[in-house]
Amino acid sequence: MTTYIIQVDKGEEVIDKLNRGVEVFGVERGPISIIGAIQQATVSVMPKNNPKDDILRDYDAPFEITGTGEVVDGKVHIHVSMGGEDQVVVGHLHRAIVGDWFVRAYITDMDDVSTL
């Protein structure tokens, strides 16, 4: 197993950069953990009456962010917890732009590990 670190810097989009990173490193599956701060995000949650139709919301405010997820078939899937001045947001991260800070991701390549 190998762990890779990807840093997303000011002005960069988090999901795009992480997907490019796993492609460069050749990671097809494995866990991912992120930490940092962002300025903009699109996050979804599932409605209670129809969990197949996600509710997407856009946010434009500074947020501390932490998240976990996985790489499946070479694509990143992350669930986040975000805290800002007057709100907390949790859900599936679709998009995030880093403001004046950074986001760092830790990705472990699990291609050589058997699962049950």
Secondary structure as UniProt FT lines:
FT   STRAND          2..8
FT   TURN            10..11
FT   HELIX           14..25
FT   STRAND          29..45
FT   TURN            51..52
FT   STRAND          55..72
FT   TURN            73..74
FT   STRAND          75..83
FT   STRAND          88..97
FT   STRAND          103..109
FT   TURN            111..112
//
